[in-house]
Amino acid sequence: MSAAEPIKVLLTEDVAADAELEVRELKRAGLRVAHRIADTETTFLAALREFAPDVILSDFSMPAFDGMAALALAREHSPHTPFIFVSGTIGEEYAIRALKNGATDYVLKTNLVRLPAAVERALAEARERSERRRVELEQRTRIERMSRMRELLGMLNAAIVRVRERKALFTEFCRMAVSPGGFVLARVVELDRDGKARIAATTESDPALYQTMIDDYNRDPRAAGSLLAESMRSGQMLVVNDMASDVRVPNRAALTREGNYSLALLPLKVDGRTAGAVTLRAREAAFFDQDELRLLSEMVANISFALELMEKQERISYLALYDSLTGLPNRTLFQDRLTQAITAAREGKLKVALLLVDLERFKAINDALGQGVGDRVLQAVAQRLRDAVGDINRVGRLGSNLYAAMLPGIESAEEVARGIEHTAIFAKPLDIDGREVSVSAKTGIAISPDDGAEADALFRNAEAALKRAKETGERYLFYAPQINARVSEQVELEHRLRRAVERGELFLHYQPKLDLLSRRVVGLEALMRWTGPEGVLVSPAKFVPVLEQTGLIFEAGQQVLAAAKRAYVDWRSRGLNAPRIAVNVSALQLRRRGFVDDVRAALGAVGDDGGGVDLEVTESLLMSDVDESIRKLRAMRDLGLRIALDDFGTGYSSLAYLSKLPVDTLKVDRSFVHGMTANPDDTSIVSTIISLAQALRLKVVAEGVETEQQAQLLRLLRCDQAQGYLFSPPVAAERIEAQLKTL
C-alpha cells in the first residue's frame, strides 16, 4: 500500500455514531481513510471479499453479531489483515482471550486518542510480516528449486550410466526435467552430420508449431531468425527471463497464458561441433540465475559427454557389423537377422527366401575402369538392392561382389520369382559419374523351411543354387529343382496374362439369375474369362489369383465393368429386355483408395440406372473395414449401382453393421445350398438368412443351385432368386442374347 492510497478500514459496529467517531479520530491524526461498516455476518463476509480491508476495527459485543465471531471469520478468510477491538465494555480477561485468538490490539472507546497509533502500528507490523513471508517464500522456493535441480542432475547422471541409446537418453532427460525438475517443458533438438535439425524428444503433446520453426531452420540455417537458430549457430547459451515482454519470443502472449515465463536454450557439443540444443521453459519469471545456469550447464555437458561416448561406440559397432563401402550389413549381421526372420516366420507359419546375388564380370569392370569406378558400381548395386527390398536390414554384402537379400513372410516361391521379374534391378545400366555401366548377375535362391530350417543350412543351399545358376547360365535358380519348373510355368503364365490384359483379350461369360416363382431371367452375373495360347479356356481359379498377385486386377476390373455396361447398353438399344448385370469386385479393388473413381472412370456417363451394372462384394471383405466400405458403397449407390453381398453366411458379419450396409441383395453361399437336401442344419441356416433378408427388406439369391429338389426347397423357403447349373452354366454373350429374345 503506497502513501497516496487511503487506508481501507472495515468497521464492525452496530452504532453508526461510534463508527463515525472512530473514522473522525483517524482522520484527525492525518490518516487518509476509506471505510465500510458491517454489522452482520453476511455484510462482514461480503466486505472481506469485495472491500479487501487493510485493517479491521470491531466492537466487542453487538446485539446481532459477536466481535469474537467476526475475529474467527477474519482469521479464516483474511488471516493477514490486522484486527483491532474497539469497545467500551471489554474487560482485561476478554482482551487477553481476544489477543490469544489472533486480535492485533484493543482500544477502549473511552480512549480513542490511542486508535490512530494502534492502527499505524498494526499496519507497520503487517507490512513487516508480509515482507518476512515474501523473503521466506523466496528462500524456500529457491532452496526447493536448487534441490530439484540437484536431484535432476543426479538422476541424469544415473540415466547416462544406464541408458545406451540416444533416443532413450533424450526422452528420459525430458521426462525428468518436467518431473521432478519442475520445468513446464523440456525439448531436445538434434543436428545430424549434414546440419539438419529434428526434434529428438519433447514433453509437449503437439510439437507441430515448433516443427515449423525446425523446418524454417532446415531451409536456411544462416537466415533463420529463431532463438533456437541463434543458439545453434553461435554454440552459446541463450536465456530469456521475461518471455512476456521479450520481442524475440514468437507467440509470447499464448506461451505466457500457458504458464511459460522463462526460457533457456543450451547447445549440445560433440567433438567440438554443435550437435543440438536443449530447450527448457519455467513457469517463474527470472528463473534462470547464475546458480541454476551453472547446474544446467553441468547437465548439458554431461549429456554431451554421453553423446560422444555413444558416437564412438556406434562407430565401433558399425565397423564390426556393416560393410564400410556400401553401408550394408556384413555377413555376421545379415546372418543374425536372417536367423531372426526365420524364427519369426516359423511362428507365423510363413516362409523366408534367401537370395545370393553374384555380380558377373566385376573383375573386368575393375580392370577396365579402375577401382574407383568399381567401388561406385558396388555402391550403386547396393542401393538398387535396398530399393528393391525396401529395407536395409534385409540386404547384405557378403564378399567382394556377392550380395544377399532376404524376403520374409512369403507364401510361395512364385512370389519370389514375381518380385525378381518385377524389379529387374539389372535391366537398366548403372549411371556411374555420367557413364553407363551394364551389370548382370546370377542369383541362387533357397526357401526356409523347405530348403533349410536354420540360417546355415539355408546359406549352403542358396550357394548350391547359385553355383548351378552359373553353370547353366540361368538368371536365377531355386535350390529345389521342382520349384524351378513350377516357377517357370508361373512366370510364363504371368507374362501371357499381362499381354492379354494389355491387349484387352479378357472377355465375359454370363450366368442367368432366375425368379424362383416364374423361372424367368431377372438378372445376370458377369464372369471373367480368358482363352490361353492353345485356344482353350483357362480356369478362372488359375488366372484370377495371378491377376490379384500381380496387380493386374485393377486394369482387368476396369475392363470388366466397361464390358458389362457396353453389353447392357447394346442389348437395350436393340430392343432386348436385358436385365441388370452384376460384376464381382475383388478385395484389392475395394480396398484401393481410388476405388470409387476407378468405377466412375470405367463406366463413364451413366443414367439413374447406373449403366445397368451391379456390384457383388464378399461379406468378409466388407467386414475388414466397415466404415470405409460403407462410404464407398454409398457412393456406388449414388451412381445408380445396386450392391449384392456375396457368399453370405461364410463370414463374420455384425448384425448391427449389416443393417447399416448399403446393400440390396444377400447371396446365399453355395456350400449351404448344396447341403440343404441332406443336412437339416444347412436348411436351417438358409431359412434364417432368408428371414433376416426379408426383415431388412433385401432380395435373396441362392448360388450354386444344381438340382430341382434344391430349387423347390428354396422356393418353399421363399427365396427370391437362384442361379446355378440347374438353370444355365455361364455362357457366351450370343447364347444369353438368344434367351433375352424370348423374354
N, C-alpha and C positions, 0 to 999 in steps of 0.2 A: 504494500500500500504506500503510495507516494504521498509527500506532504500536501500536494494540491488536492488530493482526493479526500472527501469527507469521511469521517468515521461512521460506519453503519452500525447503529445501535438498535438492538431488539429489546423493547421494554415489555416485560411480562408483568402487567399491572392491571388491576381491575378498577382503580380510581384514576380517572383521567387527570385530575388536578395534580396528583402525586407524580404522574409521568411527566407533566409539563414542568414541574419544579425541578426534576432531575435533568431534563434537557436544558432548561434555563441555566442551571448551575454549571453544566458542561460548557455551554456557550460563553458564560460569563468568564470562564477560565481561559477563553481564547481558542477553544477547540471547535473545529468545523464538524457539524454533526448532521447525519441523515438518520431518521429514526422511523420505527414502525412499532405499533402496540399490538400485543396479543394477550387475550385473557381467557382463552380456552385451548384445550389440547389441539383441536383442529386448526385454529388460526396460528398456533405456535409452530406446528409442523410445517404448515404452508409457508410461514415466514422463513424458517430454516432452509427450506428448499428453494424458494423464489428470491428472497431478500438477501440470503447468504451474509448474515451479520458478521462484523468484526468483533463485537463484544455483546454479551447478553447481560442485561440488568433485570433482576427478577425480585418481585416481592416474595416474602416467605410464606405467608398464609393468605389465601384468597378463597372466597366462597365457592367458586366453580372450578378452580384449578389450583392444585397444590404446588408450591415452589420446588419441593423435593422431586415431585413428578416431572416438572419441567427440567430440572437438573439431570434426571435419569435419561430423558429423551434427548437432551443436548449431548450428553456423553455418548449416546448410541448413534446419533445421526450427524453430529458435528463435534467430534471429540477434541479437536484442537482449538475451538473457539473459547476464549475466556468467559467465565460465568461468575458474576458478582451478585450476591444477595444484597438488596437494598430494602430494609424492613424496619418497621418501628417496633416489632414485637419479638424479634429473635433474641433468645437468651444465649448465655455462654455455652450451655450444653448442646443446643441445637446448632450453634455456629460451628462448634468442633465437629459435630456429625456431618454438617454440610461440607466442611473442608476435607474431611476424610473421603467423602463421596465424590470429590472432584471439583468442588467450587474453588474459584481462584481467590476470592476475598469476600468480605462482607462490610457493608456500610450502614450505619443507622440513619433512618430518615431524619432524626433529630440533629444529625451532624453531617449534612450533605456537603459541607465545605470540603470534606475528605474525598468526595466522589471523583472530581477530575484527576487528582493524583493517583487514586486507585485504578482508574481506567487507563491512564497513561502507563502506569507501572505494569498492569496486566498485559497491555498490548506490546510493551517492550519485551516482557518475558516471553510472550507468544512468538514474537519475531525471533528471539534468540533460540527458542526451542525448535522453531521451523528451520532455522539455519543449521542447527546441530543435526536435525534429522536429515536435511539435504546432504550435508557433508558425510554423515554416517552412511547414508544410502549410496552415495557415490563411491565411498571407500569399499563398502560391502560389494557393490556391483563390480567394481574394479578387481577386487580380490576373487570374486566368483568367476569373472571373465578370464583373468590370468590363470586361475585354477583349471578352467575348461580348456584353455589353450595348451597348458602343460599336459593335461590329460590327453588332448588330441595329439600332441607331439609324441607322447609315449605310445598311444595306440597305433599311430602311423609307423613308428619305428618297428613295432611288433609285426605289423602287416607287411612291412618291407622284408622282414626276415622270413615270413611265412608264404607270401604270395610270389609266384614266379612268372606271372603274365601281366603285360602292360594294362590290358583292358580291365582285368580284375583289380589291379592296384589302383587305377584311376577311379573305378566305381567304388571301391572300398573307401578311398580318401574322401570322395564327395559325400558318401553316406555319413562318415564320421564327422565331417566338417559341419554338417547340419545337426547331427545328434551323436555325441554330446557337445560338439563345438559351438552350437547355438547360432550359426550363421543362417540367414534367410535362404541363401542359395550358394551352391558350390558347383563349379563347372571347370572341366579341363578341356582345353583345345590343343590338339596335337598337330604339329607340322611334319609332313613326310620329307624325304630326301629331296624331292622336287619343289619343296616350299609350299605345297598345297595344304591348306588348313582343313581340319574336320573336328567336329565335336566328338571327343573320345568318351566323355562321361558327363552327366549332368543330373541335378536333382529336380529340375523344372519339369513339369508334366508335359508341356508342349514347347519344344525348342524351335518351332517354326520361325518365330520372329527373329531369334538370334541367328538362325540359319541364313537368313537373307544378308546379315552382316558378314557371315563367313563367305557366302557366295560373292559378295562385293569385294572382299579381300582377295579371294582367289582370282577374280578377273584382273585385278591390277594391284598387287600388294603395295607398290610405291605410292599410288594415288589414293588408296583407301583412307578415309578420314576418321574411322572409329578409334576409340581409345585402345581397343584390342590391337588394331593395326599399328598404332603408335608404339605400344609397349613391345610388340614382337619385332618391329623394325629396329627399335633402339636397344632392345635387350634390357631395358630398365624397368624397375618397378614404377607403377602409376597408382596414385591414391587420390580418391575423391571423398572427402569427409563431409561434404554437404551436397548430396545429389540433387536436392530440391532446387538449388539455385545455380548449379554449375552448368553452363550452356553447352559444355562438351558432351553431356549426357542426353542422348535422344530419348523421347517419350518419358522424361523425368517425372512429369506430373503423375502419370499412370504408375510408375515404379514406386514413387513415394506413397501413393494411395495403398499400395500393396505391402507397405512396411519396409521398403528399401531406402535407407538414408545414407549409408556409407558404402564405398566400393574400393576394392583393391585388385589390381592386376599384377601378377607376379610371374615373370618369364621363367621357363624351364630351360636349363642349359645342359647340353650333352656334347662332350668333346669340343667345347668352345663355341658351338653353334646353338642358336635358339631353336629348341625342339618343340615349343608350345608355350602355353600360358595357363596359369590357374586364376580363375575369377572367383572372388568371394564378395558377397554382399551382406551387410549387417543392418540390423533394424534400429541402431542408435546412430545419430549424427556424431561426428568427431570420434568415431570408434577406434580408428587406426592411429594410435600414438606410437611412440618410439618402442615401448616395451612389446606391444603386440606385433609391430612390424619386425622386430628382432626375432621373435619366436616364429613368425610366419616365414621369414627368410630362411631360418634354420630348417623348417619343414620342407620348403621348396627345394632347398639344397639337398636334403635327404632323398626327396623324390628323384631329383636329377641324378644323384649318385646311383640310385637303384636302376634308373633307366640306362645308365652307362653300362652297368653290370649285365643287365638284360640284353642289351645290344651285342655285347661281346659274347655272351653265352649263346645268343641266337646265331651269331656268325659261326661259332664253333660247331653248333648243332647243324647248321645249314650245310657246311662243308662236309660233314660226316654223312649227310643223308641226301644231298642234292648234287646234281651234275652242275659244275660251275659254269660250263659253256652255255647250256641250253636252259638252265633253271628247272629242269625236270627232276623228279625223284630218281635216285640211282637204284641199282639192283636191290640193295638192302631194304630201302624204304618201300620200294614198289612191291617186293615180295611180302613185306609185312602187311601192306594194305590189301594185297591180293588175299592173304590169309583171312583178314577181317571180312572181306567181301564174301568169301566162300562160306564162312561161318554164318553171316547174316542171311545169305541166300538159302542155306540149308534150313534155317529156322523158318523161313517163309516158303519152303519147298519150291524155290526157283533155281535158275541156273546162272553160272558165271562163265563168260567166254574170255579166254586169254589169247591175244593176238601178238605174235612176234613178227615184227616188220624189219626186213633186212634190205638196205639200200643196195642197188646194183651199180656197178662201175664207179663206186665212190672214189676208189684209189685213182682212177683215170681222171676224175674231176680235180682231185688234189694235185696230181702231177701236171695237168694241163693248165689249170687256172691259178694254182697256188694255194697254200694252206689257208690264207685269209679268206679267200672265196669259199674254200671247203668248209671252214668254220661257219660262215654265214649260211651256207646250204644246210648244214646240220641244224642251225637255229631256225631256219625257215621251215624245215620239215617238222621240227618240234612244235612250232606254232600251228601248223596245219593239223597236226595230230590233236593238239589241245582243242582247237576249234571244232574238230570233227567229233571228239568225245565229249566236249563240253565241260570238263573238269580236270584240272592239272593233277589231281590226286589219282586219276585213273590212267595216267600216262607215265612212262619212264624211259630213260635212256640207259641201256644195259651195257653198251660197249661202243666202239668207235662209230660204227654205222648200223647198230642194232637197237631198235626201239621196241617197247612193249606197250600194249594197251589192254585194258580190261573193260568188259561190258557186263556189269552186274544186273541181276534182276531180269534176265531174258527168259523167254519161254521156249525158244526153239533155235536151231541152227539157221533156219531160214531167215529169222530176224537179223542174225549177224550178217548173213550174205546180203540182205536187203540194205543194211547200213553201209556196207562196203561199196555196193554198187551206187548207192545214192550219193555218198560223199565224194567218191572218186578223187581222193586228195592228190593223186599223182597225174591226173588227166591233163592239167594245165602246167606249163613250165613255171619255175620259180623266178621271181624278179630279184636278182642279186645286183644291187647298185646299178640298176638300169640295164643289166644284161640278163637275157633269158637263159635259164639253165634247166634243161629237161632231166628229170629224175624218174627212175622206175624202181619198183621194189617187189619182193616176193614176201608172202605172208603165210605163216603157219598158224593154225587155229586149233585149240583144244578147249573142250567144254566140260566144266565141272557140274555134277559129279560123274557124268558118264565116262569121261576120259581121265578122271583122277579126282579123288575126294580131298586131296591136300595140295598145297601150292607147289611143292617139289615135284610131285607126280605130274601135275598139270604143266609145269615148265618143261619137263622131259618130253612129254607127248607133243607139246606145241613145237619144240625144237625138231622132233622127228617129222612132224607135218611140214615144217619149214624146209627141212632138208629134201623131202620128197617134192615139194613145190619147185625147188631149184633144179632138181634132176629132171622133172617133167616139163618145166617151162610154164606151168600154170601160174596165174597171178596170185591165187590163194588156194590153199587146200586145207580141209579139216583132217583131224587125226583119224577119225573113223571113216573107212572107205565108203560105207553105205550112205553116210551123210553126204558125201560129195556128190553121189549120183542123185540123191533126193533134192539137194540144194540146187544142183544144175537144172533139174527139171523145174523147180520152183522159180528160179531166176528167169528161165526161158518163158514160163507162163506169165510172169510179171511184165516182161518186155512186150510180149504179144498183146497182153491186155492193155498196156499203156498205149500201144499203137491203135488198138481198137477204139479206146475212148477218144484219142486224138482225132481219129477219122470218123467218129460218130457211128461206129458199127454195132453198138448195142441197140437192141430193139425190144418191143414189148409183146408179151402174150397176155391174154385177158381171161380171167375166170369169173363166170357169172355168179351173182348173188340172187337167190330166188325168194320170193314171198312164199312162206310155207302153206298158206291157205290157197292162194290162186296158182301157185307154181309158175308165176310169171317172173321174168328177169326184171329186177328193180335196181340193180347196181352191178358194177364191175370192179374187180381188183386187178390193177396193172402189175405185172411181174416181169422183172428184167431178164432178158435172155441174150446169149452170145453164142455165135457159131464159131467153133475153133478152126484152125488152119486145115484140118482134114474134112471140113464141111459138116461136122457133127456138132449138135448142141452140147455145150459144156454145162455140167450141172451147176446151178447157182450156189449149191453148198460148197463148190470148189472155187468159184471165181469171186463171189461176193466178199468172202473174208479177205481175199487178196486186195480187192478194191479198198476195203477199210484199212488194212495194214499199210498200204502204200499212200493213202490219202486221195486216191483217185475217186473215192466215193463221192467227194464234193462235186466234181465235174460230172460224174455219171448221174448223180442225183438230179443235177440241173437238167441234164438231157432227158431223164425220165419224166420229170414234171412237165417240161416243154412238150414232149411227145404225147403225153396223156391229154394235155389241153388241145393240141392240134387235132388229135383223133376225135375228141368230143365235139369241137367246133366243126370239123369236116362232116361228121355224121349228121349233126343237126342241120348244117347248111344243105345237106342232100335230102332233108325231109325225114330222116330216120329218127325214131323215138329213142334216142340214145340216153341211157341213164348216167348218173354221175360215176366218175372213175376214181377209185381210191388208190393212192400211191403210198408205199411203205417208206417211212423215214428212219434212217439208222441212228444209232446213239451218237455217232460222231457228228452227224448233220445237226441234230437238235442241240447238242452242247456247244456248237460253234457260236461265237459271239454274234456273227453276222447272219444267223440263220434266217431271220425274217427278211432281211434284204436279199438274201440268196433266192428265197421263194418268190419274192416280188420280181426279181430280175428274170427268173426262169419263166414265169407265167406272163410277164408283160402286162398289157392292159387287160383288165377283166371287168365284167359287169357285176351285178349283185349276186350272181350265181358262182362267183369265184372261178370262172372258166370251166365249171363242171368238174372241178378237181376236189377230192377229199384227201385228207392225210390220215395214215394209220401209224400210231406210235405205241410202243410196247409199254405195259404197265410198269415194269421195273425201271425203265428209262425215265419215266416221269418222276418216280419217287426219289431219284438220286438228287434232284434239286427242284423241289416242288414249286417254290415261289417263282423262280426264273422260268420254269416250264409253263406255269400259268400265264405269265406275262407274254411269252412268245405265242402260246396257243390262242390267247385272246386277240393278239394282232392278226393271226391267221383267220380267226372268225370274223374280224372286221373286214377282211378282204373278201368274205363270202365263202370261204372254205369251211367244210364240216370236218369234225375230228372224231376218229374212232380209236378206242382204247383196245389195243390188240393183245392177244394171249391172256385175257383177263382170268384171274384166279391162280396164276403161277407166281405172281409177285407178292409184295407185302404192302398193299395199299392201306392207308389210313382212311377209315370211312369219313372222318372229319374233312380230310383233304379231297376225297372223292366227290363230295358234294360241292366243292368249290371249283373242281376242274372244268374248264370249258369244253366238255366233250358231248357228242351227240349220240354215240353208239358204243356199246360194250360188245366185244367179240369173245365168245366162249372158246377157250383153248381146246384144240383138237384132242388133247390127251384125255379130257373129261368126256368128250363126245364119244370117243372110241370105247370107253369103258362103261358107258351108260347101260347097255343092254345086259351086261354080265355082272356089274358091280353096283349094288344099291347106293353105296357111298357116293360114287360119281354122279348118279342120278340126283341124289340129294344136293350135291354141290351145284349142279347145273340148275336145278329148281330154285335154289337160293339166289344164284346170280341173276336169274330171270326176274325173280320177285324184287330183288334190290334195284335192278334197272328200271322196272316199271314204277317203283316208288319214286325214283329220281327222274321219271319221265324220259327215259333213254330207250332207244331201239336196241334190240339184242340180235346178234348174228352168230350162228354156230358155225365153226370152222371144221373142215375135215369130215363132212358127212359122207359116208360111203355105202350105207345100206338103207333100204326102205324102212326097216324097223327103227333105226335111229331117227329118221325123218319123222315117222309117225309119233314117236315118243316126244320129240321136240315140239311137234305141233300141239300135242296134248298138254304140254307144259307151258303153252302159249309163247313159245319163242317166235320172234317176228320173221327172221330171215335165216337162210342157210346157204352154205357153199361147200362144194366137195365133189369128189369124182362120181358120186351118185348122179349128179346133175350134169357136170361137164368138167373135164380137166382144163387147165389153162390152154387156150388155143390162140392161133394167129388172128390178126385183125379181120381177115377175109371171112373166117368162119363166124366170128362174132357178128359181122355185118349181116350174114345170112339169117342169124337168129333175130337181129333187130328188125329186119324187114317183115317179120311175122307179127311184130308187136302192134 
